[in-house]
């Protein structure tokens, strides 16, 4: 396996497992919070993930667009 293939597999695995963990473990807990607290939590997550994975997710950049599951 060459370095590019290995890197592609590792990045895909990391992103896939992060998305699964977020959907299965984090967001169900967030949905139990009051709406204002959900927004605070979501903004914090978007800020943190934006530093780690800054490409591909601009949900936190658009005013009035909230990623709430209520």
HELIX and SHEET records of a PDB file:
HELIX    1   1 UNK A    3  UNK A   21  1                                  19    
HELIX    2   2 UNK A   22  UNK A   26  3                                   5    
HELIX    3   3 UNK A   27  UNK A   30  1                                   4    
HELIX    4   4 UNK A   35  UNK A   52  1                                  18    
HELIX    5   5 UNK A   59  UNK A   61  5                                   3    
END                                                                             
